[in-house]
Amino acid sequence: MAASGEGGADALYRRLAPSYDRRTARRIEGYQRRAIQRLVLWSGDTVLDVACGTGLSFAAILSYIGRSGRLVGIDVSAEMLSEAEARVKQAGWRNVTLIKSAAEDAELPVPVDAALFSFTHDVLQSKRAVENVVASLKPAARVAAAGAKWVPWYLAPANAYIWYVSRQFVTTFDGFDRPWRHLKEAVPGLTVEPAAFGGAYIASGTMGEVEPP
Ligand SMILES: C[S@@+](CC[C@H](N)C(=O)[O-])C[C@H]1O[C@@H](n2cnc3c(N)ncnc32)[C@H](O)[C@@H]1O
């Protein structure tokens, strides 16, 4: 595990970028797809892929928003973004903008219809990053997150495996029992579906909606 904070993630992903897709795609794409479905995207929407990494989510998002939509990917790692740029170039996508910035400081284009946080534990643990992203969203924008989490106490031995796999990709395990906690403060109606026997989650909600009863 690298040092925590934005600088730690940058150093961690400088090393991981060339092998990231090979190491993760098969494991995470199913959860990513489910989170993207929860965004209920329309043709022409503007979508923010927060901490987009190499752009593993891009094809699925673009399949919903089409050529008239706009996809903005932000990431703190130049090396991850360079992989994303190669993906965009190879596919010939002309409506994708990549921004190299920490989510905490990014100047985001407004107005945004939907924001995806796919396997971005470090970002979700930064209240400042979540607040900055949420500030760029339309009043009724959709938000979705997917990622790993600790399993409930009665399955606790599985946490050794979750730790072993996840430590390669996060700089902190703070909040790993409820990774969506800051997002929930900003999106009170956020609902959370457990997956993988509680070792993963999909969280989604609409800005401005209140907590379901
Ligand atoms: C596990 S990867 C996920 C990438 C992509 N979302 C996916 O689903 O494949 C985590 C990403 O978060 C980025 N990251 C970590 N902290 C960040 C921050 N504070 N601001 C922006 N990006 C950050 C890393 O550079 C890395 O690309």
The ligand as an ORCA input file, in Angstrom:
! r2SCAN-3c Opt
* xyz 0 1
  C      -8.611      1.428     -9.002
  S      -8.357      2.752    -10.152
  C      -9.973      2.849    -10.879
  C      -9.942      3.361    -12.275
  C     -11.295      3.317    -13.009
  N     -12.289      4.130    -12.337
  C     -11.773      1.915    -13.155
  O     -12.903      1.595    -12.716
  O     -11.052      1.089    -13.746
  C      -8.349      4.168     -9.085
  C      -8.015      5.460     -9.829
  O      -8.197      6.537     -8.926
  C      -7.236      7.553     -9.249
  N      -7.170      8.471     -8.102
  C      -6.812      8.176     -6.833
  N      -6.907      9.269     -6.051
  C      -7.350     10.274     -6.864
  C      -7.705     11.642     -6.642
  N      -7.588     12.190     -5.429
  N      -8.156     12.357     -7.685
  C      -8.297     11.806     -8.919
  N      -7.978     10.523     -9.182
  C      -7.531      9.758     -8.175
  C      -5.991      6.750     -9.538
  O      -5.032      7.491    -10.249
  C      -6.570      5.570    -10.323
  O      -6.549      5.810    -11.706
*
